[in-house]
Amino acid sequence: MLKPQNIIQAAAADLRRKQRNAEQAKHRDHSYEPYAFHRTHVRRATSANELVLLALMDGPVADKTAKENTRMIYGNARLLVEAMRITSPS
């Protein structure tokens, strides 16, 4: 069962993957690490908080993916809201 902390960890890991994927692409290394969140959201996000917010606001985009993990994250709005509470500055 996913917990809000798992969502935050996945968002932070996706942002690190985005950076690694960009570096690899610069060096013409075509290996690619897949994201837990939807790639369009990962590309737009600059923080874990923003990534969770994008998932919350645009959840139906995950219906189009074959990745079960992405559908699990996006399919639970309550969990995303709880994750937002953790990442939002007080």
N, C-alpha and C positions, 0 to 999 in steps of 0.2 A: 504494500500500500504506500502510495506516495505521500510525502509530508511537505509542507511549505518550504522547509529547508532544502529538500531535494530539488525543488523547482529553482530556488536561488542558486544552488550549486550547479545545476544544469545550465542555467543562463550564463553564469560566470564562465563555465567551461566552454560554452559556445562562443563567447567573445574572445577567449584565448585561441580557440580553433580558427576563428575568423582571421586573426592576426597571423597565425601560422600558415594558413592557406594562402593568404596574400603574399607572405614572404616566399613561399614555395613557388608561387606563380611567377614572381619576379625572376626567379632563377630557372624558369622553364621546367620546374619539377611539377609534373601533372598529377602527383598523388594528392588526394583530397580527403580530408577527414569530414565525414558527414555530421550534420548538426542534429541536436535533439529538438530544437525549435525550428519553425519554418524558416528556410533560408532567406526569404525576402525580409523577414523581421530581423534576422541576425544581421543582415547587411545594413539595415537602417539604424539599428540600435547602437548607442554609444555607452550604455550602462546596463547592468542586470535589471535594474528597476525599469528602464525604458523597454527592455526586451519583454519583460513580464506584462507591462502595460499594453504593448502592441499585441501580444497574444490574447489578452483579455478583450481588447477592442475589436480584434479581427479574427476571432476564433474559427469562423467557418472556412477560412483558408486551409485549415488543417484537414478538412474533409476530403481534399483533393490529393493528399499525400498517401503513399503506400506505407509510410513508416508508422508502425504501431506506437512507438514511444511518443512521437509527435502528437498522434491522436489522443493518447492518454493525457498528456500535458494540457492540451487545448480543450479536452472534453470535460474538464472539471473547473468551471468558473469559480466555485467557492474556494478551491485550492489556490487558484491564481490570485484571488482577492487576499487571501491569507498571506501569500508570498509577498504581495504588494505592501502589506502592513509591515512586514519585516524589513523590506528594502527602503521604504519611504523614510526620509529624514523626519524626525519629530519636531 
